[in-house]
Amino acid sequence: MNDEKWIVSDRDHLGGKPRVQGTRISVAFLLECLASGMSVAEIVDAYPTLSEDAVQGALRELAHEKEAEVVRGFSSTKTCLASCWPP
């Protein structure tokens, strides 16, 4: 697995919105393209600043971030339940 960071954010590009590294394509726009039915190959063809590796890497990174967020939320709930239960 590649540990390269594909999603970046800074104030100088897209007003700080998360974007695919090396491009001005926001992660939200990438997700909108996929949601509209475009394949990764179609997205890469339509937006030459993107590569298949960049799209797949950004999606993988986003999935891992979301998974970590869910695990953190579960751990917080579990800790609260353990300290608050039984009443």
Secondary structure as UniProt FT lines:
FT   STRAND          7..8
FT   TURN            11..12
FT   HELIX           14..16
FT   STRAND          19..20
FT   TURN            21..22
FT   HELIX           27..35
FT   TURN            36..37
FT   HELIX           40..46
FT   TURN            48..49
FT   HELIX           52..84
//
